[in-house]
Amino acid sequence: MQVVLDYLTQYAETLLRDYRDPYHGTPLFFDGCELHSKQAVAWKNTDGRIWQPSNIASQQNLFRFFVGLSNITQDPKYKQAAQRVIQWHFDHADSSGLIRWGGHSFIDLKTLDSVGPENKNMVHELKHHCPFYELMYETDAPATRKLIKAIWNTHVTDWQQMAMSRHGQYGLEFDELSVWDKPKQANLSPLREMKGLSFVNIGNDLVFSAGLLYAMDGDEKALSWAEHLMSQYVNSRHPDTQLGCYQYNQPLKTGDAPIDEHHPQYTFSFWGDRAQRQFGPEYGDVAKEAWVLFKADEDALNGPEGIYGDSALAQTLLARDLGTKGVDAKGKQLLDWTTQGLETWAKYAYDHQTNEIKPMFADGKDLTGHRIPRFGYYGQKGQELIRRPLPVHVFLAYVTNWCESKSEALWPSICAMAQHFGLGNWQTRQDAKFDGQSDPLLLFASLEMYRTTQQAFFLALADQLANKLFEQTAHQGLFTPSSEHIYCRFDDVTPLALLTWIAHKNGTYNQIPVYRSRGGYIHGDILLDNGEVKNIMDVKFIYEQKTTKKTH
């Protein structure tokens, strides 16, 4: 264990020494580096400009690791380094209080310019980020209050209808003192037609930010809006199954779709509900975007995993922060909503025998083997809808929720998931043996179970996962998924997971910031060395590259 802590400490020292702004003396960090050359990761724009990204949205798990390391080692410099970055961004916020954030924009450390690929580079974006607001608040409470209110102000486009967009404008002025005083519209119709797309990946972040503002600052009005927003998703679940939903509105039709399937706007939401257009003639009224519980594109960030993985984890942890026990438990309603959703999805969609997710609409009918009837937003004509392996982040969401809710309905599914992930028999809890590919989220899940049950089985399991994870990922003083991977991503959750394990071993787990999401990314067009322009996400393209297939 000491060997791991020494390595983590040296890793942090390397980042502080070698990967902060070398050009201007700011406290900003690069996003990552090449394992062998140790050069900072670069992004080549389509016009040939080479940027060196510093994206604070892609550094939140790094900051959690820094804070935990300072708490464990009693050396404040790591936490202070994170706080200096946060304060720099607050000092350079726009007039509304927003900081440069999201998948379409970042700081180029060579110039300190705000840059970004494709035509979305001036938008503020949130997408399952769950920022480290606690450290922001500790660093500058007034700026954090203003930031959260500015986020709601720019992403909620119609407070009466709760219309929203995951792309927000910078510089929208508002009255900070009265932002929450807008009247709420009660009894809004589920799946109402309106402009915008109320994707859960933005709604989740809005609920999280307002709920956490209450937890940090006692802002009752913020909590009220968080509950009001969350209720829109709950009220739009399928009335018979209570499955869903990915969004609580249908996109308002503003025109007729192009006839040519090759038209660049053919799959846009301007032409009405895209699921209804693509599946309606065959599947009827259930074919709505809100009720799609499958994804045809493996690389897409949408799908049921967004509802029952990313969102469910964040909501459960927020409920824990707000309190779920006692008469005045502010988080009890949020926990119940989340638990009910997880129970229902496990009932309809999870295959205990294969550890796979069944594709379906929210009516619960298994669509395995069905083929997409026509081209559209959800895939190509004739494409088969298949079952997909349960992702590990969904497993963590289920485990964390069970630890807070103790739902008897969830337990058999969780035990089946654990068995399939090679984590042994959680029913008998004997002979904790792990033989497989470790994952930081499996380690978090085992530690969550140990924290809740205090049973030695789960700590012994965590020991094996941690040792295997360290063996897999610790290379040349840095962390990569394997020795074959080319790039080290500084927001990699592995250091935080290993530090959390050490803290559990020492009985000081409450000194480590809680893992809440997989972090940020950069998304857009990049110019490859061969002259090809490719639309990528850095987390799926740059940081997944291996030595055997280097293309960037």
N, C-alpha and C positions, 0 to 999 in steps of 0.2 A: 504493500500500500504506500509506503514511503517513497518507493521508486516512482510510482505513478504521480504522487504529489510533487516530487522533485522535477519530473518531466513537465508537468503542467506549469509549474512555476517558471521553468526555463523557457517554455513556449511563450508565456506571457511576457517575459523579459525580452525575447526576440522581437515580438510585435512592437513593444514600446521602443526598442532601440532602432529597428530597421524599417518599420512599416508605417511611420507617421510622416506627414507632409515634409519632404526634403527640400521643397522649393520656396516656400513662403513662411515656414515656421509656425503654421497653424497647428492645432492639436489633432487634425483630422487623420484618420487611418485609411489606407488602401483597403479594398474589399478582399483581396486575396493575392496569392503569388504562385509562381511556378516552382515546383518542388526542387528541381535540380539547380536551375540557374538562380533561384531566389528572386527573380525579377517580378515586379508587381504585375498583376493581371491587366491586360489592355483590351480595349474595345475599339475596333476599327470601324468608323462610321462609313456609310455608303459613299461619301464624297472623299474618302481617303484619310480624313483626319483621325488621328489615334488619340483616344482618350484613356485616362487612367482613373477608373471609377472609385469614388468614395461615396457610397450610398448608405446613409444612416439607417434607412429601412432594412438594409441587409447587414446590420451590425448589432441588432438587439440581443441576440443570444450571446454574442461576444461580450456585450456589456454586462449581461447577467453573470457570465463566467468571471469577468473582472471583479464584480462586486463580491461574488462568493469567495474568490481567491483572497481578496483583501480581508474578508471576515475570518477565513480559516487561518491565514498566515499572520494576521494582525499588521500587515503592511498596507497602508492606505493608498499607495501610489497607483495601484491598478484601478481601483474605484475612482480615484481622482482623475485619471486619464479619461475614463468614460464620461465623467461629469464635465470635463473641459470641452469634449466634443459636443455634448448636449448644449452647453452654454454658448458655444460658438454658433450653433444653429439658431438658438433663440435670439442671439444678438443680430443675426442676419435674416430673421424672419420677415415675411412680407407685412404689409400694413394691417392685414387682418389677424396676424399671429400665426399663420401657417409656416411651416418649415419645408424645405425641399424634400419631397418624399415620394416613394412608390416605384413601380416597375418601369415607368416611362421617363424618369428623370433622375439625374444624380449630379454630383459635383465632380468635375474633371480636376484632379489635383494639380495638373501642370499649369492650369490657368485660373483655377478657382471659379470658373464659369459654370453656370447651371446648363447642362446639356442633356441630350437624350435622343435615342433613335426614333425613327419614323415620325409621323405627324402628330404624335400625342405628347411631345416632349415638354409641353408647358402645362400639363395637367397634374393635379394632386390625385394620387390613387391610393386606396386602401383595399386590401384583399387578403383576409385572414392574417393580418400582420400582428395584432395584439401587442402593440408597442410596450416598452418598459416604462410605462407612465409613472410607476412608483419612484424610479430613479429621477425621472424628469421633475416630478413634484418635489422631491428632496432637494434637487439642484436649484430649481426656480419655480416656486409654487404659483405665483401670479402668471408667469408665462405658460405654465401647464394648464391652468384653468382656461386661459384665453385660447390656447391651442385646441383643446377638446371642444370648446364652444365654436371655434372657427371651423373645425372639421364638420360638425353638424351643420353649420351655416352653409358650407359650400357643397356638401353632398346631399342634403335634404332640399329638394327643389320645390316642394309643395307640402307644407306642414299640415294642411288640412287633410289632404289625401295620403300623406306619407309617401309621396313620390320621391325617388332618389336616383342618384347616379354614382357609379363607382369612380367616375372621373369628375373631379371638382376643379373650379376655377380659382386661381390665386387672386388675392387683392379684393375680394368681395367684402365691403365694409358692413358692419353690423353693430348693434348696441349690446355690448357684452353683459351689461347689467340686466337686460330684459330678454335675452335670447330664449329663455325657457318659458317666458310668460305668454307665449302664443296659445290660443284656445285649442283644445284637443277635440277632434271630431269623433264622437262615440259611435259605436255600431257601424263602422265602415264595412261595406260589402266585401266579402272574400272574393278574390280573383277578379276585382273590378278592372275595367279597362282604363288605362291612363298612360300618359307618356312616361318613358323611362322604364328601367328594368330593376326591380327590387331584389336583386340577387342576394342570396344569404351571405355570400362572401363579403359584401359591404355591410349588410345589416348586422352581421355578427360583430364586426369591428365597431360599429356605432353603439350597439348595446353594451359592448365591453367598455368602451371609453366612458360613456355616461354612468354606467354602473360603478366603475372604478373611481370616477370622480366623487361619487357619493361615499365610497369606502374611504377615500383619502381625505376628503374635504367636508363631508357631511352635507352635500348638496342634495336635498330632498327632491327638488324639481328635476334635477338631472336623472335621478333614479326613476322618477315617475315617467319621464319620456322613454327611458330604456325599457321599462315594462310595457309601455304603450306600443313601442315598435315591435318588441318580441311577440306581443299578443297578435299582431297582424299575421305572422307566420303560423302561429298555433291555430288561429281561426280559419286559416286557409288550408289546413290539412284535409285530406279526403274525408267526406262525411261518414262513409261506411267503415273504412279501415283506420283512419287517423294517420295515414302515411303522408309524408311530405312535410313542408313543401320547399322547393328551391327558390321560389319567389312568390309574392302574394298578390301579384297583379298580372293581367294579360296586357301585352303591349298594344297601345292604341293604334289602329290602322289609319294611316294618313295618306294612303294612295294604293294603287295597284302594283303588284310585284312585276318586275321585268319578265317577259316571256322566255328570254334566252337564259338558260341555266348557267351560262358562262359569264353573264353580266356580273361585274365585281360587287354589286349590291343585291344580288339575288337572294342571299340568305339574311339580309338585314331585317331588323324587327319593325321597320316602318310599315311593313305590309301586313301587320297583324301577327297573331300567335304563330310562331314558327313550327311548333309541334302539331298544331291543328292543321296547318298547311301541308305538312309532310305525312302525317299519320291519320288525320281526321276521317277520311272516307272509309278506312278499314276499321279503325278503333273507336270512333265516335267521340263523345263528349269528354272522355277521360284523357284524350290526347291534348294536353295543355302543357306549356312550358313549365308551369309550376309543379306539375305532377310527373315529370320525367324522372325516373329513378334508374337510369342507366347512362353510360357514356360509351360512345362508339370510338372515340379517339383516346387512346391510352395516355397520351401526353397532356390531355386537357385537365384543367384544374377544377372543372365543374363536376357534376354527378352527385350521386347519393353520399359519396365519401365526404363531400363538403358539408352536408347537413349532419351526418352521423359520425363524422370524424373531427375535422377542424372545429366546427361550430360547437358540437357537443362537448368537446374537451374544454374550450374556452368558457362555455356557459356553466359547466359544472364547477370549474375553478373559481369563476366569478361568484357563483352561488355560495361557495365555501367562504370566500372573502367577506361576503355580505352576511353570512350566518344562516345556517339551515336548521338550527335547533332552538327551541324555546318559543315563548309567546310572541316576541318581537323579532322573529327571524326574517330579515329582509330578503334573504336569498331562497326561502323555501319554495315560493311559487316558481321561480326560475328553475330550481332543481327538479321540481315535480314535472314541469313541462318537458325538460330535457330527458328525464328518466322515462317518461311515457313514450316519447319518440323513439328512444333506443329499444325499449321493450317491443314496440310494434314492429320496427324494422327487423329485429332479430327473428320475430315470429314469422314474418312473411318472406324475407329476403335471404336469410342466412342458412346455408346448407352445412349442418353439423358434420356430415360425413366427409365432405371435400374441402371445407374451409373456404367456400366460394360464395360470391354474391350473385343472386339471381337478377337478371335484368327485368324491369317491370315498369308499368305506370303505377300510379298511387292507388289503383283499385286492387293491387296485390296479385294480379294474375302473372304467372311465370311466362316470360317471353323468350326463354332460351330456345334458340334455333330459328326464331322468327327472322325474317329478312326485311330490311327497310324497303318500303314499297316504291319510293321515289326519291330523287336527289333533294337534299335540303340541308338545313343547319346541322342536323344530327348525323349526317353521313351520306354515303353513296347509295344509289339504288342497288338493291340486291345484297348489300352488306349484312352479314349475319350478326344478330345480337347474341352475345356469348356471356357466359358466366366468367367472372374475374376473381382472382385470388383476393381474399380479404387483406387490405393494406395494414401494415403494422400500426399506423397512427389511429386507425379505427379501433383496433384492439386496445390501445392505450386509453382512448376515450371511454370505452366500455368498462375497463378496469377502474379508471378514476371515478366514474360515475357510481359503480358498485360500492367503492370504498366510502363514498359520501351517502349514498341512498340505501345501501344494503338490500337492494331489490332482489327478491327471491326469483323473480321471472328472468332476470339477467344471468343469474349464476350458472345455469347449465350451458348457456352459449359461451360464456367466458371460459369455462373449463374446457370446452371443446376447442376454442380458439387457442388456448394455452398449449394444449396437447399438440395441435397441428404446428405450432411455432417451436416445438421441441422443448417446451418448458416443463415437462413432466405432468404428473397427475395431481391437479390442484384439489381434487376431491379427497384423496387419501393423504396427500402432502407427505409422502415418504420418498426417500432416496432422490433428492434434488440433483438431477444430472442433466447437463446441457451439452449437446453435441451438434453443432450447426454453425451457421453464420450469425454472429452476434449483431446487435443493432442497438443504438442508444435508446430507442423508444422501448425496446424490450427490457432494457435495464431500468428505465423509469417505471415501467409497469410493475416489475418485480419489487422495486423499492417502495412503490406506492402500496403494494400489498403488505410488505413488511412493516411499513409505518402504521398501517391500519390494524394489522393482526398481531404484530410483534412475535410472529412465529418464525423460528430459526430456519425452517424450510426455505422461506422466501429470501432471507439474507444469504443463505448458502447458494441459492440459485443466482442471486445478484453478484456474488463473488465470482462465480464462473463466467457470467456474462461480462463483467467488468474486465476480468483478466483476458478473456478472449478478444474483447473489443479493443483493449490497449494493444494487444499483439497485432491485431489486424490494421490498426489505424495510425500508430505512432511511427513516423518515418522521418529521419533526418532532422529531428528537432521540431517537426511540424505534424499536422494531422491531415491525412488523406484517407478516403475509403479503403484503399489498398495500396500496396507498394507499386502497383502498375499505374495508378492514377497520376496524372500530370500536375494537377493544380490543388493547392490548399485554399479552401474557402474559410475565411476567418470567422464567419458566422456558423460554421459547422457546429452542430449541437453536441458532438462527442465530448469535447472538454468539459462542458457543463454537466453532462451525464456522469462522467468519471468523477468530477468534483462532488456531485451529489451523492455518489456511492461512498466516497471517503467520509463525507459528513455524516452519513447514516452509520458508518462503522464507528465514528467517534461520538455519536450521540448528539451531533450538532446540526442536524439536517435543516433546522429552522433558520440557519444562517445563510442558506443558499437560495437565491431567487428561484421561483418556480418556473419550470419550462411551460410555455403556453402555446407556442406555434413553431412551425418549421422555419419561419423567417421570410425575409424578402427575396427579391429577384430583380433582374433587369430583363425586359422583354422588348424586342424590336428587330429591325433589320441590321445585319452586320455584314461587312465586306470580308470575305474569306481571302486567303493568300492566293488562291487560284483565280481570283477575280469574280467569283460567284457571289451574288447577294442572297443571303439566307435569313429568314425570320426565325429567331431563336429565343429561348430563355437561357440565361447564363447558367442557372442551376441544373438544367437538363442537357446543355450542349457543352459549355466550356468546362464546368467542374466534373462532368462525367467522363471526360476524355481519358483514354489510357494510352500507354506508350505504343501499343500495337496498332493504334488507329488514329494517330495525331493528324488533325486537319486544320488546326488553328495556331 
